[in-house]
Amino acid sequence: MRSLTVSICLVLAASRLHARPPAEPQSVLSPTRSQLADSEQAERVEPSPTARGEQAMTKHYNPFAHHGQAAELRMPGGLARDIPSKRIHSHNDYWRDVPLYTALSHGVTSVEADVWLNPKDGRLYVGHSVSSLTRARTFDKLYVSQLIDLLSKANPVDVESFFFNETDFWTPENEREKRMSWMPYWDGSSEPIQLLIDLKTRGDDTYRAILQELTPLRDKGWLTTRRGDELSLGAITIILTGNGANLDVRSYVSQLDEIDMFIDAPLLDLDAAWITLSGKNQTWDPRWAPLASAAYSSATSWKGIFPISSYEHGSLEKLIRGAQARGFQTRLWSPPRWPVFARETVWRDLIELGTDWLDADDLASLVAF
């Protein structure tokens, strides 16, 4: 009997040694240890390549014949879709890694090219100084040909678009939908690309060379043109600037009945008058000089490091608003670039003052501002 009792006690002791500890009380909101383990294992597992809907589709699937060349997939429109156009001027644009295109890819709507007329071949070359000129960097290659290529892609001309040439569409307000002869670079915007051409060589000869080299753009009807008092916006607005746009050039342009190359007026001297070659008294007129520019340092001594004084603020406001009231757009070139906080303070104040164009060298910083 005693041996049987000892055996039973040994069995019970062994069963207690192998028994699991009592379960901890669990909240209905708390995961169990096994659930936590499962969760950690799940995090270590790579997601399935078909986890997202678009990945689940057949690779390279395209329901249209000829794939990327299919007519159904070619839609006229601006190349910079979803990039809002910005009234920023790309100062010395030719310094960029890819002139013109870098600015356009940021939504910048105004660029500048300094041109030099080479007497050896009669062609225009682009650069800040004579020492920076190279034979490959012509005005045609860097700007004219690029504009033709980019705008041709935004304005396909083929049987698909011809179908609607003689069609009138009417809005819900019973107004005829206007049809433009060109599609702007920026989808959903009628903002032209503004190209400032700084004449670095003698005005008369350089003017005629520019007139000639813009012929491909003119032939396509892409240049903003004024005929009398009627302004027809084009995909590109040409404005001549710099010392090369001298008395002879502006006297000649001011007398034309039809122009597609405009002049940059002096923002600080809009009341200036002169005698034209025909003996006529002439003053600055926004009909042929729509933009008025000045060096920032000539317009104000405020550099953005300290708060602007009421006097400086009032002077800038009077300058900008006064020109705009007369029909000119305004631009102050080369504002302070450093320190960064001062540069951004100046940008902010110029925006608040309502200047038409913000001039910048660092486009990425201003676009993100």
NUNU-68318 format. One record per residue (C-alpha): residue number from 1; residue in one letter; x, y, z. Coordinates in steps of 0.05 Angstrom, whole numbers. Layout:
# residues N
<atom i="NUM" aa="A" X="X" Y="Y" Z="Z"/>
...
END
This chain:
# residues 369
<atom i="1" aa="M" X="0" Y="0" Z="0"/>
<atom i="2" aa="R" X="56" Y="47" Z="18"/>
<atom i="3" aa="S" X="92" Y="33" Z="-48"/>
<atom i="4" aa="L" X="28" Y="48" Z="-87"/>
<atom i="5" aa="T" X="21" Y="115" Z="-52"/>
<atom i="6" aa="V" X="94" Y="133" Z="-67"/>
<atom i="7" aa="S" X="83" Y="117" Z="-141"/>
<atom i="8" aa="I" X="22" Y="160" Z="-146"/>
<atom i="9" aa="C" X="59" Y="219" Z="-113"/>
<atom i="10" aa="L" X="117" Y="213" Z="-163"/>
<atom i="11" aa="V" X="70" Y="214" Z="-223"/>
<atom i="12" aa="L" X="33" Y="275" Z="-197"/>
<atom i="13" aa="A" X="100" Y="312" Z="-185"/>
<atom i="14" aa="A" X="123" Y="297" Z="-255"/>
<atom i="15" aa="S" X="59" Y="322" Z="-286"/>
<atom i="16" aa="R" X="66" Y="388" Z="-248"/>
<atom i="17" aa="L" X="137" Y="397" Z="-275"/>
<atom i="18" aa="H" X="113" Y="391" Z="-348"/>
<atom i="19" aa="A" X="50" Y="432" Z="-340"/>
<atom i="20" aa="R" X="45" Y="501" Z="-374"/>
<atom i="21" aa="P" X="43" Y="562" Z="-328"/>
<atom i="22" aa="P" X="-25" Y="593" Z="-320"/>
<atom i="23" aa="A" X="-45" Y="639" Z="-378"/>
<atom i="24" aa="E" X="-39" Y="714" Z="-366"/>
<atom i="25" aa="P" X="-104" Y="752" Z="-367"/>
<atom i="26" aa="Q" X="-113" Y="783" Z="-437"/>
<atom i="27" aa="S" X="-150" Y="845" Z="-455"/>
<atom i="28" aa="V" X="-195" Y="839" Z="-516"/>
<atom i="29" aa="L" X="-153" Y="895" Z="-545"/>
<atom i="30" aa="S" X="-85" Y="863" Z="-530"/>
<atom i="31" aa="P" X="-54" Y="812" Z="-578"/>
<atom i="32" aa="T" X="-31" Y="746" Z="-551"/>
<atom i="33" aa="R" X="42" Y="723" Z="-554"/>
<atom i="34" aa="S" X="25" Y="678" Z="-613"/>
<atom i="35" aa="Q" X="-9" Y="735" Z="-649"/>
<atom i="36" aa="L" X="52" Y="780" Z="-638"/>
<atom i="37" aa="A" X="97" Y="726" Z="-664"/>
<atom i="38" aa="D" X="53" Y="717" Z="-725"/>
<atom i="39" aa="S" X="53" Y="793" Z="-736"/>
<atom i="40" aa="E" X="130" Y="797" Z="-732"/>
<atom i="41" aa="Q" X="135" Y="739" Z="-782"/>
<atom i="42" aa="A" X="87" Y="775" Z="-829"/>
<atom i="43" aa="E" X="131" Y="837" Z="-828"/>
<atom i="44" aa="R" X="191" Y="796" Z="-848"/>
<atom i="45" aa="V" X="156" Y="766" Z="-908"/>
<atom i="46" aa="E" X="166" Y="805" Z="-974"/>
<atom i="47" aa="P" X="101" Y="831" Z="-1003"/>
<atom i="48" aa="S" X="74" Y="794" Z="-1063"/>
<atom i="49" aa="P" X="92" Y="825" Z="-1130"/>
<atom i="50" aa="T" X="18" Y="826" Z="-1146"/>
<atom i="51" aa="A" X="-2" Y="860" Z="-1082"/>
<atom i="52" aa="R" X="-19" Y="925" Z="-1117"/>
<atom i="53" aa="G" X="-71" Y="930" Z="-1171"/>
<atom i="54" aa="E" X="-27" Y="957" Z="-1226"/>
<atom i="55" aa="Q" X="25" Y="903" Z="-1213"/>
<atom i="56" aa="A" X="-28" Y="850" Z="-1219"/>
<atom i="57" aa="M" X="-41" Y="870" Z="-1292"/>
<atom i="58" aa="T" X="-6" Y="834" Z="-1347"/>
<atom i="59" aa="K" X="63" Y="863" Z="-1357"/>
<atom i="60" aa="H" X="70" Y="909" Z="-1418"/>
<atom i="61" aa="Y" X="-5" Y="902" Z="-1432"/>
<atom i="62" aa="N" X="-32" Y="952" Z="-1483"/>
<atom i="63" aa="P" X="-100" Y="945" Z="-1516"/>
<atom i="64" aa="F" X="-83" Y="990" Z="-1575"/>
<atom i="65" aa="A" X="-48" Y="971" Z="-1639"/>
<atom i="66" aa="H" X="22" Y="1000" Z="-1650"/>
<atom i="67" aa="H" X="27" Y="1010" Z="-1574"/>
<atom i="68" aa="G" X="59" Y="1078" Z="-1558"/>
<atom i="69" aa="Q" X="49" Y="1102" Z="-1630"/>
<atom i="70" aa="A" X="-26" Y="1089" Z="-1628"/>
<atom i="71" aa="A" X="-70" Y="1148" Z="-1646"/>
<atom i="72" aa="E" X="-112" Y="1136" Z="-1584"/>
<atom i="73" aa="L" X="-52" Y="1149" Z="-1540"/>
<atom i="74" aa="R" X="-28" Y="1213" Z="-1573"/>
<atom i="75" aa="M" X="-63" Y="1273" Z="-1542"/>
<atom i="76" aa="P" X="-45" Y="1345" Z="-1560"/>
<atom i="77" aa="G" X="-28" Y="1384" Z="-1499"/>
<atom i="78" aa="G" X="26" Y="1419" Z="-1460"/>
<atom i="79" aa="L" X="88" Y="1377" Z="-1447"/>
<atom i="80" aa="A" X="93" Y="1402" Z="-1375"/>
<atom i="81" aa="R" X="28" Y="1370" Z="-1351"/>
<atom i="82" aa="D" X="14" Y="1379" Z="-1277"/>
<atom i="83" aa="I" X="70" Y="1432" Z="-1272"/>
<atom i="84" aa="P" X="38" Y="1500" Z="-1259"/>
<atom i="85" aa="S" X="67" Y="1557" Z="-1299"/>
<atom i="86" aa="K" X="103" Y="1609" Z="-1257"/>
<atom i="87" aa="R" X="120" Y="1682" Z="-1272"/>
<atom i="88" aa="I" X="194" Y="1671" Z="-1259"/>
<atom i="89" aa="H" X="249" Y="1697" Z="-1305"/>
<atom i="90" aa="S" X="309" Y="1651" Z="-1315"/>
<atom i="91" aa="H" X="366" Y="1702" Z="-1312"/>
<atom i="92" aa="N" X="426" Y="1683" Z="-1356"/>
<atom i="93" aa="D" X="389" Y="1620" Z="-1376"/>
<atom i="94" aa="Y" X="445" Y="1596" Z="-1422"/>
<atom i="95" aa="W" X="488" Y="1580" Z="-1361"/>
<atom i="96" aa="R" X="443" Y="1522" Z="-1342"/>
<atom i="97" aa="D" X="461" Y="1449" Z="-1356"/>
<atom i="98" aa="V" X="407" Y="1447" Z="-1410"/>
<atom i="99" aa="P" X="388" Y="1518" Z="-1431"/>
<atom i="100" aa="L" X="314" Y="1532" Z="-1440"/>
<atom i="101" aa="Y" X="290" Y="1462" Z="-1423"/>
<atom i="102" aa="T" X="314" Y="1465" Z="-1350"/>
<atom i="103" aa="A" X="273" Y="1528" Z="-1339"/>
<atom i="104" aa="L" X="212" Y="1501" Z="-1375"/>
<atom i="105" aa="S" X="214" Y="1437" Z="-1334"/>
<atom i="106" aa="H" X="206" Y="1479" Z="-1271"/>
<atom i="107" aa="G" X="146" Y="1515" Z="-1301"/>
<atom i="108" aa="V" X="187" Y="1579" Z="-1310"/>
<atom i="109" aa="T" X="156" Y="1621" Z="-1364"/>
<atom i="110" aa="S" X="211" Y="1670" Z="-1382"/>
<atom i="111" aa="V" X="283" Y="1658" Z="-1404"/>
<atom i="112" aa="E" X="341" Y="1701" Z="-1427"/>
<atom i="113" aa="A" X="395" Y="1692" Z="-1480"/>
<atom i="114" aa="D" X="454" Y="1738" Z="-1491"/>
<atom i="115" aa="V" X="470" Y="1738" Z="-1566"/>
<atom i="116" aa="W" X="533" Y="1760" Z="-1604"/>
<atom i="117" aa="L" X="533" Y="1770" Z="-1679"/>
<atom i="118" aa="N" X="595" Y="1738" Z="-1710"/>
<atom i="119" aa="P" X="617" Y="1780" Z="-1770"/>
<atom i="120" aa="K" X="653" Y="1719" Z="-1799"/>
<atom i="121" aa="D" X="591" Y="1678" Z="-1814"/>
<atom i="122" aa="G" X="533" Y="1726" Z="-1797"/>
<atom i="123" aa="R" X="506" Y="1678" Z="-1744"/>
<atom i="124" aa="L" X="485" Y="1691" Z="-1672"/>
<atom i="125" aa="Y" X="523" Y="1657" Z="-1615"/>
<atom i="126" aa="V" X="503" Y="1653" Z="-1542"/>
<atom i="127" aa="G" X="546" Y="1670" Z="-1482"/>
<atom i="128" aa="H" X="558" Y="1719" Z="-1426"/>
<atom i="129" aa="S" X="623" Y="1745" Z="-1455"/>
<atom i="130" aa="V" X="665" Y="1735" Z="-1517"/>
<atom i="131" aa="S" X="711" Y="1687" Z="-1479"/>
<atom i="132" aa="S" X="651" Y="1641" Z="-1465"/>
<atom i="133" aa="L" X="630" Y="1633" Z="-1538"/>
<atom i="134" aa="T" X="639" Y="1567" Z="-1574"/>
<atom i="135" aa="R" X="622" Y="1548" Z="-1645"/>
<atom i="136" aa="A" X="570" Y="1497" Z="-1623"/>
<atom i="137" aa="R" X="530" Y="1544" Z="-1578"/>
<atom i="138" aa="T" X="490" Y="1581" Z="-1630"/>
<atom i="139" aa="F" X="424" Y="1618" Z="-1616"/>
<atom i="140" aa="D" X="391" Y="1572" Z="-1666"/>
<atom i="141" aa="K" X="413" Y="1507" Z="-1633"/>
<atom i="142" aa="L" X="402" Y="1529" Z="-1560"/>
<atom i="143" aa="Y" X="336" Y="1565" Z="-1569"/>
<atom i="144" aa="V" X="302" Y="1568" Z="-1637"/>
<atom i="145" aa="S" X="310" Y="1494" Z="-1655"/>
<atom i="146" aa="Q" X="293" Y="1472" Z="-1584"/>
<atom i="147" aa="L" X="229" Y="1514" Z="-1584"/>
<atom i="148" aa="I" X="209" Y="1485" Z="-1651"/>
<atom i="149" aa="D" X="220" Y="1414" Z="-1626"/>
<atom i="150" aa="L" X="184" Y="1424" Z="-1559"/>
<atom i="151" aa="L" X="124" Y="1462" Z="-1587"/>
<atom i="152" aa="S" X="118" Y="1414" Z="-1646"/>
<atom i="153" aa="K" X="109" Y="1357" Z="-1597"/>
<atom i="154" aa="A" X="56" Y="1398" Z="-1560"/>
<atom i="155" aa="N" X="21" Y="1415" Z="-1626"/>
<atom i="156" aa="P" X="17" Y="1352" Z="-1669"/>
<atom i="157" aa="V" X="-11" Y="1367" Z="-1738"/>
<atom i="158" aa="D" X="-40" Y="1305" Z="-1772"/>
<atom i="159" aa="V" X="-105" Y="1275" Z="-1796"/>
<atom i="160" aa="E" X="-128" Y="1263" Z="-1725"/>
<atom i="161" aa="S" X="-128" Y="1338" Z="-1709"/>
<atom i="162" aa="F" X="-149" Y="1361" Z="-1779"/>
<atom i="163" aa="F" X="-216" Y="1327" Z="-1767"/>
<atom i="164" aa="F" X="-237" Y="1383" Z="-1719"/>
<atom i="165" aa="N" X="-210" Y="1443" Z="-1759"/>
<atom i="166" aa="E" X="-278" Y="1465" Z="-1786"/>
<atom i="167" aa="T" X="-318" Y="1445" Z="-1724"/>
<atom i="168" aa="D" X="-352" Y="1495" Z="-1678"/>
<atom i="169" aa="F" X="-363" Y="1474" Z="-1605"/>
<atom i="170" aa="W" X="-412" Y="1511" Z="-1560"/>
<atom i="171" aa="T" X="-405" Y="1519" Z="-1485"/>
<atom i="172" aa="P" X="-463" Y="1507" Z="-1436"/>
<atom i="173" aa="E" X="-469" Y="1583" Z="-1435"/>
<atom i="174" aa="N" X="-482" Y="1581" Z="-1510"/>
<atom i="175" aa="E" X="-416" Y="1614" Z="-1527"/>
<atom i="176" aa="R" X="-372" Y="1591" Z="-1584"/>
<atom i="177" aa="E" X="-310" Y="1557" Z="-1557"/>
<atom i="178" aa="K" X="-248" Y="1595" Z="-1579"/>
<atom i="179" aa="R" X="-197" Y="1555" Z="-1617"/>
<atom i="180" aa="M" X="-124" Y="1576" Z="-1612"/>
<atom i="181" aa="S" X="-76" Y="1564" Z="-1670"/>
<atom i="182" aa="W" X="-26" Y="1536" Z="-1621"/>
<atom i="183" aa="M" X="-23" Y="1497" Z="-1556"/>
<atom i="184" aa="P" X="20" Y="1527" Z="-1501"/>
<atom i="185" aa="Y" X="77" Y="1489" Z="-1470"/>
<atom i="186" aa="W" X="39" Y="1487" Z="-1403"/>
<atom i="187" aa="D" X="-26" Y="1447" Z="-1406"/>
<atom i="188" aa="G" X="-86" Y="1488" Z="-1384"/>
<atom i="189" aa="S" X="-49" Y="1554" Z="-1390"/>
<atom i="190" aa="S" X="-48" Y="1606" Z="-1445"/>
<atom i="191" aa="E" X="17" Y="1636" Z="-1418"/>
<atom i="192" aa="P" X="68" Y="1644" Z="-1475"/>
<atom i="193" aa="I" X="141" Y="1629" Z="-1466"/>
<atom i="194" aa="Q" X="175" Y="1697" Z="-1459"/>
<atom i="195" aa="L" X="244" Y="1699" Z="-1491"/>
<atom i="196" aa="L" X="287" Y="1759" Z="-1474"/>
<atom i="197" aa="I" X="344" Y="1768" Z="-1524"/>
<atom i="198" aa="D" X="401" Y="1812" Z="-1498"/>
<atom i="199" aa="L" X="437" Y="1844" Z="-1557"/>
<atom i="200" aa="K" X="512" Y="1844" Z="-1541"/>
<atom i="201" aa="T" X="535" Y="1871" Z="-1608"/>
<atom i="202" aa="R" X="517" Y="1931" Z="-1651"/>
<atom i="203" aa="G" X="442" Y="1941" Z="-1650"/>
<atom i="204" aa="D" X="424" Y="1950" Z="-1723"/>
<atom i="205" aa="D" X="462" Y="1890" Z="-1750"/>
<atom i="206" aa="T" X="444" Y="1845" Z="-1691"/>
<atom i="207" aa="Y" X="370" Y="1864" Z="-1697"/>
<atom i="208" aa="R" X="368" Y="1843" Z="-1770"/>
<atom i="209" aa="A" X="404" Y="1777" Z="-1753"/>
<atom i="210" aa="I" X="353" Y="1761" Z="-1698"/>
<atom i="211" aa="L" X="296" Y="1778" Z="-1745"/>
<atom i="212" aa="Q" X="324" Y="1728" Z="-1795"/>
<atom i="213" aa="E" X="339" Y="1672" Z="-1745"/>
<atom i="214" aa="L" X="268" Y="1675" Z="-1717"/>
<atom i="215" aa="T" X="238" Y="1661" Z="-1786"/>
<atom i="216" aa="P" X="222" Y="1587" Z="-1771"/>
<atom i="217" aa="L" X="181" Y="1607" Z="-1710"/>
<atom i="218" aa="R" X="148" Y="1664" Z="-1748"/>
<atom i="219" aa="D" X="129" Y="1618" Z="-1806"/>
<atom i="220" aa="K" X="93" Y="1571" Z="-1757"/>
<atom i="221" aa="G" X="52" Y="1630" Z="-1729"/>
<atom i="222" aa="W" X="81" Y="1620" Z="-1660"/>
<atom i="223" aa="L" X="105" Y="1691" Z="-1645"/>
<atom i="224" aa="T" X="63" Y="1741" Z="-1607"/>
<atom i="225" aa="T" X="46" Y="1795" Z="-1657"/>
<atom i="226" aa="R" X="17" Y="1865" Z="-1653"/>
<atom i="227" aa="R" X="-19" Y="1894" Z="-1713"/>
<atom i="228" aa="G" X="-38" Y="1966" Z="-1698"/>
<atom i="229" aa="D" X="-75" Y="1963" Z="-1631"/>
<atom i="230" aa="E" X="-92" Y="1888" Z="-1637"/>
<atom i="231" aa="L" X="-47" Y="1840" Z="-1599"/>
<atom i="232" aa="S" X="-48" Y="1766" Z="-1619"/>
<atom i="233" aa="L" X="-15" Y="1722" Z="-1567"/>
<atom i="234" aa="G" X="31" Y="1668" Z="-1594"/>
<atom i="235" aa="A" X="66" Y="1610" Z="-1561"/>
<atom i="236" aa="I" X="128" Y="1654" Z="-1555"/>
<atom i="237" aa="T" X="136" Y="1728" Z="-1539"/>
<atom i="238" aa="I" X="202" Y="1759" Z="-1562"/>
<atom i="239" aa="I" X="231" Y="1819" Z="-1524"/>
<atom i="240" aa="L" X="296" Y="1852" Z="-1542"/>
<atom i="241" aa="T" X="336" Y="1878" Z="-1483"/>
<atom i="242" aa="G" X="405" Y="1904" Z="-1465"/>
<atom i="243" aa="N" X="447" Y="1961" Z="-1491"/>
<atom i="244" aa="G" X="442" Y="1934" Z="-1562"/>
<atom i="245" aa="A" X="369" Y="1953" Z="-1564"/>
<atom i="246" aa="N" X="393" Y="2024" Z="-1576"/>
<atom i="247" aa="L" X="361" Y="2088" Z="-1600"/>
<atom i="248" aa="D" X="361" Y="2065" Z="-1673"/>
<atom i="249" aa="V" X="329" Y="1998" Z="-1657"/>
<atom i="250" aa="R" X="274" Y="2025" Z="-1613"/>
<atom i="251" aa="S" X="261" Y="2083" Z="-1661"/>
<atom i="252" aa="Y" X="252" Y="2033" Z="-1717"/>
<atom i="253" aa="V" X="208" Y="1985" Z="-1677"/>
<atom i="254" aa="S" X="164" Y="2040" Z="-1650"/>
<atom i="255" aa="Q" X="144" Y="2061" Z="-1721"/>
<atom i="256" aa="L" X="124" Y="1992" Z="-1747"/>
<atom i="257" aa="D" X="51" Y="1976" Z="-1759"/>
<atom i="258" aa="E" X="64" Y="1902" Z="-1747"/>
<atom i="259" aa="I" X="115" Y="1876" Z="-1697"/>
<atom i="260" aa="D" X="134" Y="1809" Z="-1668"/>
<atom i="261" aa="M" X="198" Y="1831" Z="-1633"/>
<atom i="262" aa="F" X="183" Y="1878" Z="-1575"/>
<atom i="263" aa="I" X="230" Y="1922" Z="-1533"/>
<atom i="264" aa="D" X="247" Y="1921" Z="-1458"/>
<atom i="265" aa="A" X="235" Y="1991" Z="-1430"/>
<atom i="266" aa="P" X="277" Y="2023" Z="-1374"/>
<atom i="267" aa="L" X="235" Y="2018" Z="-1311"/>
<atom i="268" aa="L" X="271" Y="2077" Z="-1279"/>
<atom i="269" aa="D" X="265" Y="2122" Z="-1339"/>
<atom i="270" aa="L" X="197" Y="2111" Z="-1371"/>
<atom i="271" aa="D" X="187" Y="2186" Z="-1383"/>
<atom i="272" aa="A" X="247" Y="2190" Z="-1429"/>
<atom i="273" aa="A" X="234" Y="2220" Z="-1498"/>
<atom i="274" aa="W" X="274" Y="2220" Z="-1563"/>
<atom i="275" aa="I" X="271" Y="2239" Z="-1636"/>
<atom i="276" aa="T" X="262" Y="2180" Z="-1684"/>
<atom i="277" aa="L" X="298" Y="2173" Z="-1750"/>
<atom i="278" aa="S" X="236" Y="2202" Z="-1784"/>
<atom i="279" aa="G" X="239" Y="2264" Z="-1739"/>
<atom i="280" aa="K" X="180" Y="2244" Z="-1695"/>
<atom i="281" aa="N" X="179" Y="2255" Z="-1619"/>
<atom i="282" aa="Q" X="174" Y="2188" Z="-1585"/>
<atom i="283" aa="T" X="165" Y="2163" Z="-1514"/>
<atom i="284" aa="W" X="161" Y="2093" Z="-1484"/>
<atom i="285" aa="D" X="96" Y="2057" Z="-1502"/>
<atom i="286" aa="P" X="73" Y="1990" Z="-1474"/>
<atom i="287" aa="R" X="43" Y="1972" Z="-1542"/>
<atom i="288" aa="W" X="114" Y="1958" Z="-1569"/>
<atom i="289" aa="A" X="152" Y="1957" Z="-1502"/>
<atom i="290" aa="P" X="107" Y="1915" Z="-1456"/>
<atom i="291" aa="L" X="162" Y="1899" Z="-1405"/>
<atom i="292" aa="A" X="199" Y="1950" Z="-1362"/>
<atom i="293" aa="S" X="262" Y="1926" Z="-1326"/>
<atom i="294" aa="A" X="316" Y="1953" Z="-1280"/>
<atom i="295" aa="A" X="373" Y="1926" Z="-1239"/>
<atom i="296" aa="Y" X="349" Y="1913" Z="-1168"/>
<atom i="297" aa="S" X="409" Y="1950" Z="-1139"/>
<atom i="298" aa="S" X="390" Y="2012" Z="-1180"/>
<atom i="299" aa="A" X="319" Y="2012" Z="-1155"/>
<atom i="300" aa="T" X="333" Y="2004" Z="-1081"/>
<atom i="301" aa="S" X="390" Y="1997" Z="-1031"/>
<atom i="302" aa="W" X="351" Y="1948" Z="-987"/>
<atom i="303" aa="K" X="385" Y="1880" Z="-987"/>
<atom i="304" aa="G" X="336" Y="1840" Z="-944"/>
<atom i="305" aa="I" X="384" Y="1831" Z="-884"/>
<atom i="306" aa="F" X="346" Y="1880" Z="-841"/>
<atom i="307" aa="P" X="271" Y="1896" Z="-843"/>
<atom i="308" aa="I" X="253" Y="1942" Z="-900"/>
<atom i="309" aa="S" X="241" Y="2014" Z="-880"/>
<atom i="310" aa="S" X="175" Y="2048" Z="-896"/>
<atom i="311" aa="Y" X="212" Y="2095" Z="-943"/>
<atom i="312" aa="E" X="244" Y="2038" Z="-983"/>
<atom i="313" aa="H" X="178" Y="1999" Z="-985"/>
<atom i="314" aa="G" X="140" Y="2060" Z="-1008"/>
<atom i="315" aa="S" X="191" Y="2075" Z="-1062"/>
<atom i="316" aa="L" X="189" Y="2004" Z="-1090"/>
<atom i="317" aa="E" X="113" Y="2003" Z="-1087"/>
<atom i="318" aa="K" X="109" Y="2069" Z="-1124"/>
<atom i="319" aa="L" X="158" Y="2045" Z="-1177"/>
<atom i="320" aa="I" X="122" Y="1979" Z="-1190"/>
<atom i="321" aa="R" X="50" Y="2003" Z="-1185"/>
<atom i="322" aa="G" X="65" Y="2066" Z="-1225"/>
<atom i="323" aa="A" X="93" Y="2027" Z="-1284"/>
<atom i="324" aa="Q" X="36" Y="1977" Z="-1282"/>
<atom i="325" aa="A" X="-15" Y="2033" Z="-1282"/>
<atom i="326" aa="R" X="15" Y="2056" Z="-1348"/>
<atom i="327" aa="G" X="9" Y="1986" Z="-1379"/>
<atom i="328" aa="F" X="79" Y="1960" Z="-1368"/>
<atom i="329" aa="Q" X="98" Y="1894" Z="-1335"/>
<atom i="330" aa="T" X="155" Y="1900" Z="-1285"/>
<atom i="331" aa="R" X="220" Y="1862" Z="-1272"/>
<atom i="332" aa="L" X="277" Y="1876" Z="-1224"/>
<atom i="333" aa="W" X="337" Y="1835" Z="-1246"/>
<atom i="334" aa="S" X="393" Y="1808" Z="-1202"/>
<atom i="335" aa="P" X="362" Y="1816" Z="-1132"/>
<atom i="336" aa="P" X="406" Y="1795" Z="-1073"/>
<atom i="337" aa="R" X="427" Y="1722" Z="-1076"/>
<atom i="338" aa="W" X="461" Y="1714" Z="-1008"/>
<atom i="339" aa="P" X="450" Y="1705" Z="-949"/>
<atom i="340" aa="V" X="394" Y="1657" Z="-965"/>
<atom i="341" aa="F" X="347" Y="1685" Z="-912"/>
<atom i="342" aa="A" X="357" Y="1756" Z="-941"/>
<atom i="343" aa="R" X="344" Y="1730" Z="-1012"/>
<atom i="344" aa="E" X="279" Y="1698" Z="-991"/>
<atom i="345" aa="T" X="258" Y="1760" Z="-953"/>
<atom i="346" aa="V" X="267" Y="1801" Z="-1016"/>
<atom i="347" aa="W" X="229" Y="1750" Z="-1058"/>
<atom i="348" aa="R" X="171" Y="1752" Z="-1008"/>
<atom i="349" aa="D" X="168" Y="1828" Z="-1009"/>
<atom i="350" aa="L" X="171" Y="1832" Z="-1085"/>
<atom i="351" aa="I" X="113" Y="1782" Z="-1089"/>
<atom i="352" aa="E" X="73" Y="1823" Z="-1040"/>
<atom i="353" aa="L" X="88" Y="1886" Z="-1078"/>
<atom i="354" aa="G" X="60" Y="1853" Z="-1140"/>
<atom i="355" aa="T" X="119" Y="1854" Z="-1188"/>
<atom i="356" aa="D" X="102" Y="1817" Z="-1252"/>
<atom i="357" aa="W" X="166" Y="1777" Z="-1258"/>
<atom i="358" aa="L" X="213" Y="1749" Z="-1205"/>
<atom i="359" aa="D" X="284" Y="1746" Z="-1231"/>
<atom i="360" aa="A" X="325" Y="1686" Z="-1208"/>
<atom i="361" aa="D" X="390" Y="1649" Z="-1219"/>
<atom i="362" aa="D" X="373" Y="1592" Z="-1171"/>
<atom i="363" aa="L" X="308" Y="1568" Z="-1203"/>
<atom i="364" aa="A" X="299" Y="1506" Z="-1160"/>
<atom i="365" aa="S" X="300" Y="1547" Z="-1095"/>
<atom i="366" aa="L" X="252" Y="1599" Z="-1121"/>
<atom i="367" aa="V" X="204" Y="1548" Z="-1149"/>
<atom i="368" aa="A" X="203" Y="1512" Z="-1081"/>
<atom i="369" aa="F" X="197" Y="1578" Z="-1043"/>
END
